[in-house]
C-alpha cells in the first residue's frame, strides 16, 4: 500500500459537537478532499473505489461537504464515507483515513487496527 502524509504545518482545530459525543476538524476535512481529488486524477481511478474512514460522525458530515465542494456532488456521492465501525468488513482500492485529531490534541479514537486492514489490494 501507499501512505501519503498531508497537512504538516497546517493549523488544525477540532470542535466538539453533538452534546460532547463527536468531534470535527474542518481543516483536516479539506485535506481529505484534496487527497481524494488527487486519487481521482490517477489513471483508472474511480470514486466508487475510494473509502474515507473517520472515527467520528461529525467529521463524516464535514468530509462529505468538503468533497462536494472539491470534486462535485455527483462524484462525491460515489465516495464511501463512514465511521471505522460502520465500514468494518468493507473493502476499497483506496482508503483515506481521517483521524480528526492527533495525540497532541487528544487521544485518537479506537479502531486504527480495523482501518489499516481495509485496503482491497495490498
Secondary structure by P-SEA (a helix, b strand, c coil): cbbbbccccbbbbbbbcccccccccaaaaaaaaaaaaaaaaccccccccbbbbbccaaaaaaaaaaaaaaccaaaaaabbbbcccccccccccbbbbccccccccccccccaaaaaaccccc
